[in-house]
Amino acid sequence: MSAGYTPKEITERPLFYPLLCLIIGILVWDYWIQPAKTGSPFSDRPAQYEGTIVESPRIKQGKIKITVQLEESARPAKVLLTLLGKETLLREGDRIRFTAKLKRPVSFKNPGGFDYAKYLTRQGIAATGFIDTATGIVLTIPHQSVWRKKTDSLKNRTRQLLLTQTSRPTAGILIALLWGDESAIDAGDEKLFRDHGINHLLVISGLHFATIAFLLFGFFLGFGRLFPKLFLILPMRKVAAGMTIVPLTLYFFFCESSPSVTRAFVGVVAYLTAIILGRSRDLLNIVFLAAFIILLVCPSDLFNLSFQLSFGAVLSLVLILPVLEDLSGRSRHPKRAPPSHLKRFVFPVGRGLRGLVLVNIAVFIGLTPVLTFHFHRLSLDGFLMNLWAVPLFELIIVPIGLVALICELFLPVGASFLFSLDTPLVDTALWILNRAQAWFGGPLLVYPPRGWELGLYLFLVLLFVLKVCPRMKITMAIPVIVIFVIDLAARFYTVYWAEPFRITQIDVGQGDGLLVQLPGPRRVLIDGGGSPFFDIGENVLIPFFLHKRIPKLDVVCITHADSDHYLGLKTVLESYRVGELWWNGVAHDEPAYRQLFETAKRKGVKIVELTEGMTLSTGPGDRWEVLSPDADDKASAKDNNRSVVLKLTARGKTALFTGDLESWGEFKLMQRSLKIPPEGGGNILHADYLKVGHHGSRTSSSEEFLQAVSPVVATIGVGEKNRFHHPAREVVRRFADFKIPLYRTDRDGAIEVDFDSAEIQVKTYTKQSESF
């Protein structure tokens, strides 16, 4: 009999239909709830609030995230506060008073982007706030409990022991492994684990709890075997399962509270409860039970990545692994005994390695599309790294560390000795990962599958694992494979042959980022936004490029050295193939700006300094004219008026990109245009499309300049409710007076201006397309 389930065996599980109805209900609910479109219900100015911390503060990369339930009767709501810092004494249950400006959550509105506002809305968070120092929060009533005092004392003693006994990076990894505090993990080490596809080991997950439960269960069962008569009196498996739940529950409350820890605990306790009830063999029903309980308590977990990965991994082991074992021949000769001299070592080791390989293959098949859908990356060596890292961390490092934690309570010398065994193992793992980084390089950027592509893939996987008539499998699989082939061919044609002439003003918040797509296909990125608190390149630009199926960038242009124009480009240069880097030739002392050019040189990118009067081309049919800056501007003008100003001509249409040019620079540009006769006569500044200078500030877009350019359409890159109050009301009114359609990223999201047809078509992320 072949391994696997029939469709009927899955659907006849008692919890299948209740779980299915619950999931459908959550999806319907999620479709109807939307982030607030209007302003925040809170004050537009900083105000004082009081509330209770409802989750353990999360510390990562120098930022502390605190979720607070406000308790004022006028506006009870849950808010998310962000503080700068690397440690905090605040804990879940503390009552605090703080002063902050609260505003509704906002997202970067780009195709393929992460909807942060919807993510917070699902969790019931109504507003976010930023506090620049920890002194902005006052602890009014601490949450006092004997358990908290004891656990905090144990954690602090252990933290100090690790920091004095080993390096900080190693100590940070052990702290994260033992109780889920990720605040001490070095950012470089976290990236190292992520690049190798084993970052799941740094969080307390279902695998973590399952391993601990397995070891505890084995310990209690083994202890019972010391007294064989107990097996005649008591059902020892059930007793061992019940005894395992007790320390597992204590460990759950000891860990830093988080949704992933809660899910892991619920899932493992559900399995142990099934053992007590005598139903432990039905793994599929246990999975359904755990998922049902978790989603019933917290429906938004359905959209949580860790929930998807946890249950995806378990379902891969339940559904895919038995089929792989059957295909590998495990059950073909069940009674054949190995040679006697191999029984004690070689055969068990070989069987264990074989099982480990099959487990990794099953998880790879089940989770890789989901991981690429969310992270857009594929680790070349992830499979190999998991083969040794999972057993090392979960079966050796974590158990030794947990025993050391217990020893810290009663025998500190024993804890010190055990941690001295653990730290070399972690150091060795880091050494291997660093060597592998040099051998394999970083992860590959991959195009994320569309939602329907992911659905078709999972349908094929189900066809593979379910016990269905082979002829039916083939009949159902062929149309799906044909759809995939047609989709792949269409994508390939679109990317490499049918590229349109299109300009997209990307929503990068308060900043500029424009993608110019030219026939050929050729692609030019002008500026890349930037924020000191958020990697625009990693979280906004690259997801947008991958969604658009863009394989490389022919040119990246930095108009000038303002951080809101270049900070997002470093990650783009590190991750993407870039041909040339254009800039204005004005050096800047900012370290991040220098690092940008160091990265370009290291990657072999050609650096081109632009000066007024130059003409460039990225391919046949397009012409780039450099209108500014000239040598005088580079030497004496203020930074904004040193911006690179480019005029593009392609397919009979023109576009003008002005960086952060202000009125003074516009005036000089108009003076130069009188001295430089354009090809074919007319006004050299005239353009069909205008990228508005300096985000529409009152010091830009003068009446004379708008008259000279006379654009058909204009766009502004600007952040929602930015502190500069861009764009200025008088500038917006000026465009209206000249009857120039003006689009802005804070309201419209990403703005696509398409020049392929006789009319200019504009399509925004939030509205329908318009033609001019």
Residue pairs with C-beta under 8 A, 6 or more apart in sequence:
2 323
2 326
2 467
3 322
3 323
3 325
3 326
3 331
4 319
4 322
4 323
4 326
4 465
4 466
4 467
5 284
5 319
5 465
5 466
5 467
6 466
6 467
6 468
7 466
7 468
9 467
10 16
10 284
10 466
11 17
13 282
13 284
13 285
13 288
14 285
15 285
15 288
15 289
15 292
16 288
18 292
19 288
19 291
19 292
19 295
22 292
22 295
22 296
22 299
23 295
23 302
26 295
26 299
26 302
27 302
29 299
30 122
30 302
30 303
33 121
33 122
34 118
34 121
35 104
35 105
35 107
35 117
35 118
35 120
35 121
36 104
36 126
38 104
39 103
39 104
40 102
40 103
40 104
40 127
41 75
41 77
41 104
41 126
41 127
42 75
42 101
42 102
42 103
42 127
43 101
43 102
44 101
45 101
46 99
46 100
46 101
47 99
47 100
47 101
47 102
48 97
48 98
48 99
49 68
49 70
49 72
49 79
49 97
49 98
49 99
49 100
49 102
50 70
50 71
50 72
50 95
50 96
50 97
50 98
50 140
51 68
51 69
51 70
51 71
51 79
51 95
51 96
52 68
52 69
52 71
52 93
52 94
52 95
52 96
53 66
53 67
53 68
53 90
53 91
53 92
53 93
53 94
53 95
53 96
53 143
54 67
54 68
54 69
54 78
54 92
55 66
55 67
55 92
55 257
55 258
56 91
56 92
56 256
56 257
56 258
57 64
57 65
57 66
57 88
57 90
57 91
57 92
58 64
58 65
58 182
58 183
58 258
59 65
59 85
59 86
59 87
59 88
59 181
59 182
59 183
60 182
60 183
60 185
61 187
62 84
62 85
62 86
63 82
63 83
63 84
63 85
63 533
64 82
64 83
64 84
64 85
64 88
64 134
65 80
65 81
65 82
66 80
66 81
66 82
66 83
66 88
66 90
66 137
67 78
67 79
67 80
67 81
67 125
68 78
68 79
68 80
68 81
68 96
68 98
69 76
69 77
69 78
70 76
70 77
70 78
70 79
77 126
77 127
78 123
78 124
78 125
78 126
79 102
79 125
79 126
79 127
79 128
79 129
80 105
80 120
80 125
80 127
80 128
80 129
81 98
81 100
81 128
81 129
81 130
81 131
81 137
82 128
82 129
82 130
82 131
82 533
83 130
83 131
83 132
83 133
83 134
83 136
83 137
84 132
84 133
85 133
85 134
86 183
87 183
88 134
89 139
90 96
90 137
90 139
91 142
91 143
91 148
91 152
92 143
92 257
93 143
93 145
93 148
94 139
94 141
94 142
94 143
95 139
95 140
95 141
95 142
95 143
96 137
96 138
96 139
96 140
97 137
97 138
97 140
98 129
98 131
98 136
98 137
98 138
99 131
99 136
100 129
100 130
100 131
100 136
101 129
101 130
102 127
102 128
102 129
103 127
103 128
103 129
103 721
104 117
104 126
104 127
104 128
105 116
105 117
105 120
105 121
105 125
105 127
105 128
106 116
106 117
106 720
107 113
107 114
107 115
107 116
107 117
107 118
108 114
108 116
108 507
108 508
108 509
108 539
108 540
109 507
109 745
109 748
109 749
109 750
109 765
109 766
110 506
110 507
110 540
110 543
110 544
110 547
110 749
110 750
110 765
111 544
111 547
111 548
111 750
111 765
112 448
112 543
112 544
112 546
112 547
112 548
113 507
113 540
113 543
113 544
113 547
114 539
114 543
119 303
120 128
122 300
122 303
123 300
124 300
131 137
147 253
151 253
151 254
154 254
154 405
154 408
154 409
155 179
155 181
157 408
157 412
158 175
158 178
158 404
158 405
158 408
158 415
159 171
159 175
159 184
161 408
161 412
161 415
161 416
161 419
162 170
162 171
162 174
162 175
162 419
162 423
163 171
165 171
165 416
165 419
165 420
165 423
166 174
166 419
166 423
166 426
166 427
167 427
168 184
168 186
169 185
169 186
169 188
169 189
169 430
170 423
170 426
170 427
170 430
171 184
172 183
172 184
172 185
172 186
172 189
173 185
173 189
173 202
173 426
173 430
174 397
174 401
174 419
174 422
174 423
174 426
175 181
175 184
176 182
176 184
176 185
176 202
176 203
177 201
177 202
177 204
177 208
177 393
177 397
177 398
177 401
178 398
178 401
178 402
178 405
179 204
179 254
179 255
179 256
180 203
180 204
180 255
180 256
180 258
180 261
181 256
182 190
182 202
182 203
185 202
189 430
190 199
190 202
192 430
192 433
192 434
192 437
193 199
193 201
193 202
193 433
195 379
195 437
195 442
195 443
196 379
196 381
196 382
196 385
196 389
196 433
196 436
196 437
197 371
197 379
197 381
197 382
197 383
197 385
197 386
197 443
198 382
198 385
198 386
198 389
198 390
200 207
200 309
201 389
201 390
201 393
201 394
203 260
203 306
204 255
204 258
204 260
204 261
204 264
205 260
205 264
205 306
205 310
206 263
206 264
206 267
206 268
206 310
206 313
206 314
207 313
207 390
207 394
208 264
208 394
208 398
209 248
209 252
209 264
209 265
209 267
209 268
210 264
210 267
210 268
210 271
211 394
211 395
211 398
211 399
212 248
212 251
212 398
212 399
212 402
213 244
213 248
213 268
213 271
213 272
215 399
216 243
216 244
216 247
216 248
217 240
217 241
217 244
217 272
220 239
220 240
220 243
220 244
221 236
221 237
221 240
224 230
224 231
224 234
224 236
224 239
224 240
225 231
230 236
237 275
238 275
238 276
238 278
241 272
241 273
241 275
241 276
242 272
242 276
244 272
245 269
245 272
245 273
248 265
248 268
248 269
248 272
249 265
249 269
251 402
252 261
252 262
252 265
255 261
259 298
259 301
259 304
259 306
259 307
260 306
260 310
262 294
263 290
263 294
263 301
263 306
263 307
263 310
264 310
266 290
266 293
266 294
267 287
267 290
267 294
267 310
267 314
270 286
270 289
270 290
270 293
271 280
271 283
271 286
271 290
274 280
274 282
274 285
274 286
274 289
279 285
279 286
280 286
283 318
284 318
284 319
287 311
287 314
287 315
287 318
290 311
291 311
294 301
294 307
295 301
295 302
301 307
305 374
308 370
309 367
309 370
309 371
312 366
312 367
312 370
313 363
313 366
313 367
315 366
316 362
316 363
316 365
316 366
316 367
317 359
317 362
317 363
319 366
319 462
319 465
320 362
320 365
320 366
320 461
320 464
320 465
321 358
321 359
321 362
323 464
323 465
324 358
324 361
324 362
325 331
325 358
328 354
328 358
337 343
338 346
338 347
356 387
356 390
356 391
357 387
360 383
360 386
360 387
361 383
363 386
364 382
364 383
365 461
366 461
368 378
369 449
369 454
369 457
369 458
370 454
371 377
371 378
372 378
372 446
372 448
372 449
373 448
373 449
373 454
374 448
376 445
376 446
376 447
376 448
376 542
376 543
376 546
377 443
377 444
377 445
377 446
378 443
378 444
378 446
379 385
379 443
379 444
380 440
380 441
380 443
380 444
381 436
381 439
381 440
382 443
384 436
385 433
385 436
388 432
389 429
392 425
392 429
393 429
396 425
397 422
397 425
397 426
400 418
400 421
400 422
401 418
401 419
401 422
403 418
404 414
404 415
404 418
404 419
404 422
405 415
407 414
407 415
407 418
408 415
442 575
445 542
445 546
445 575
445 576
446 546
447 491
447 546
447 547
447 549
448 543
448 546
448 547
449 457
453 484
453 487
456 480
456 483
456 484
459 480
460 477
460 480
460 481
463 473
463 476
463 477
464 473
491 549
494 549
495 521
495 549
495 550
495 551
496 521
497 521
499 517
499 518
499 519
499 520
499 521
499 522
499 523
500 517
500 519
500 754
500 755
500 756
501 517
501 518
501 519
501 650
501 651
501 653
501 754
501 755
501 756
502 516
502 517
502 752
502 753
502 754
502 755
502 756
503 514
503 515
503 516
503 517
503 655
503 689
503 752
503 753
503 755
504 514
504 515
504 517
504 750
504 751
504 752
504 753
505 512
505 513
505 514
505 691
505 715
505 716
505 717
505 743
505 745
505 750
505 751
505 753
506 513
506 514
506 515
506 529
506 540
506 541
506 544
506 717
506 745
506 750
507 540
507 717
507 745
507 746
507 749
507 750
507 765
508 528
508 529
508 530
508 536
508 540
508 541
508 564
508 568
508 717
508 745
509 529
509 531
509 536
509 719
509 720
509 722
510 564
510 695
510 718
510 719
510 722
510 724
510 726
511 527
511 529
511 530
511 531
511 536
511 564
511 565
511 568
511 717
511 719
512 526
512 527
512 529
512 559
512 564
512 565
512 659
512 660
512 691
512 695
512 717
513 525
513 526
513 527
513 528
513 529
513 536
513 540
513 541
513 568
513 717
514 525
514 526
514 527
514 657
514 691
514 717
515 523
515 524
515 525
515 526
515 544
515 545
515 548
515 550
516 523
516 524
516 525
516 526
516 648
516 655
517 523
518 524
518 618
518 619
518 621
518 622
518 650
519 619
519 621
519 650
519 651
520 618
520 619
520 620
520 621
522 554
522 618
522 619
522 622
523 550
523 552
523 553
523 554
523 555
524 553
524 554
524 555
524 556
524 557
524 618
525 541
525 553
525 555
525 556
525 557
525 569
525 572
526 557
526 559
526 646
526 657
526 691
527 557
527 558
527 559
527 565
527 566
527 569
527 659
528 536
528 537
528 541
528 556
528 558
528 565
528 566
528 567
528 568
528 569
528 572
529 536
529 540
529 541
529 564
529 565
529 567
529 568
529 717
530 536
530 563
530 564
530 565
530 566
530 567
530 568
530 569
531 563
531 564
531 567
531 568
532 563
532 567
535 568
535 571
536 567
536 568
537 567
537 568
537 569
537 570
537 571
537 572
537 575
538 571
538 575
540 568
541 568
541 571
541 572
542 571
542 572
542 575
542 576
544 750
545 553
545 576
551 577
552 576
552 577
552 578
552 579
553 572
553 576
553 577
553 578
553 579
554 578
554 579
554 580
554 618
554 619
555 578
555 579
555 580
555 581
555 582
555 618
556 569
556 572
556 573
556 578
556 580
556 581
556 582
556 605
557 581
557 582
557 583
557 610
557 644
557 646
558 565
558 566
558 569
558 581
558 582
558 583
558 584
558 596
558 644
559 565
559 584
559 643
559 644
559 645
559 657
559 659
559 660
560 584
560 586
560 639
560 640
560 642
560 643
560 644
560 659
560 660
561 586
561 588
561 590
561 593
561 639
562 639
562 640
562 660
563 590
563 592
565 659
565 660
566 592
566 593
566 596
567 592
569 596
570 592
570 595
570 596
570 599
572 578
573 581
573 596
573 599
573 600
573 603
573 605
574 599
574 603
578 600
578 603
578 605
579 605
579 606
580 605
580 606
580 607
580 608
581 597
581 600
581 605
581 606
581 607
581 608
582 608
582 610
582 644
583 607
583 608
583 609
583 610
583 644
584 609
584 610
584 629
584 634
584 642
584 643
584 644
585 609
585 610
585 611
585 634
586 629
586 634
586 639
586 642
588 594
597 607
600 607
601 607
608 616
610 626
610 644
610 646
611 626
611 629
611 630
611 631
611 634
612 626
612 627
612 628
612 629
612 630
612 633
612 672
613 626
613 630
613 676
614 625
614 626
615 623
615 624
615 625
615 626
616 624
616 626
617 623
617 624
618 624
621 650
621 651
622 648
622 649
622 650
623 648
623 649
623 650
624 646
624 647
624 648
625 646
625 647
625 648
625 649
625 684
626 644
626 645
626 646
627 645
627 646
627 647
627 669
627 672
627 673
627 684
627 685
628 643
628 644
628 645
628 661
628 665
628 668
628 669
628 672
629 637
629 641
629 642
629 643
629 644
629 645
630 672
633 641
633 642
633 665
633 668
634 642
637 664
637 665
639 660
640 659
640 660
640 661
640 662
640 665
640 694
641 661
641 662
641 664
641 665
641 668
643 658
643 659
643 660
643 661
643 665
643 693
644 657
644 659
645 656
645 657
645 658
645 659
645 661
645 665
645 669
646 656
646 657
647 654
647 655
647 656
647 657
647 684
647 685
647 687
648 654
648 655
648 656
648 657
650 755
651 755
651 756
653 688
653 689
653 755
653 760
654 686
654 687
654 688
654 689
655 687
655 688
655 689
655 690
655 691
655 753
656 685
656 687
656 689
656 690
656 691
656 709
656 711
657 691
658 666
658 690
658 691
658 692
658 693
658 700
659 693
659 694
660 693
660 694
660 695
660 700
661 669
661 693
661 694
661 700
662 693
662 694
662 697
662 699
662 700
663 699
663 700
663 702
663 705
665 693
666 693
666 700
666 701
666 702
666 704
666 705
667 702
667 704
667 705
669 685
669 705
670 685
670 704
670 705
670 708
673 683
673 684
673 685
673 708
676 684
677 684
678 684
683 708
683 710
685 705
685 708
685 709
686 708
686 709
686 710
687 709
687 711
688 711
688 712
688 713
688 755
688 760
689 711
689 712
689 713
689 714
689 715
689 753
689 755
689 760
690 709
690 711
690 713
690 714
690 715
690 740
691 714
691 715
691 717
692 700
692 701
692 714
692 715
692 716
692 727
692 731
692 742
693 700
693 701
694 700
694 726
695 716
695 717
695 718
695 722
695 724
695 726
695 727
696 716
696 718
696 726
696 727
696 728
696 731
696 732
696 744
697 724
697 726
697 727
697 728
697 731
698 728
698 730
698 731
700 731
701 731
701 734
701 735
703 734
706 734
706 735
706 738
706 740
707 738
710 738
711 740
712 740
712 741
712 760
712 772
713 740
713 741
713 743
713 753
713 760
713 762
713 772
714 735
714 740
714 741
714 742
714 743
715 742
715 743
715 744
715 745
715 751
715 753
716 726
716 727
716 742
716 743
716 744
716 745
717 744
717 745
718 726
718 727
718 744
718 745
718 746
719 726
719 746
720 746
720 747
721 746
722 746
727 744
732 742
735 742
736 742
741 762
741 770
741 772
743 751
743 762
743 764
745 751
747 766
748 764
748 765
748 766
748 767
749 764
749 765
749 766
750 764
750 765
751 762
751 763
751 764
751 765
752 762
752 763
752 764
753 760
753 761
753 762
754 760
754 761
754 762
754 763
759 771
759 772
760 771
760 772
761 769
761 770
761 771
761 772
762 769
762 770
762 771
762 772
763 769
763 770
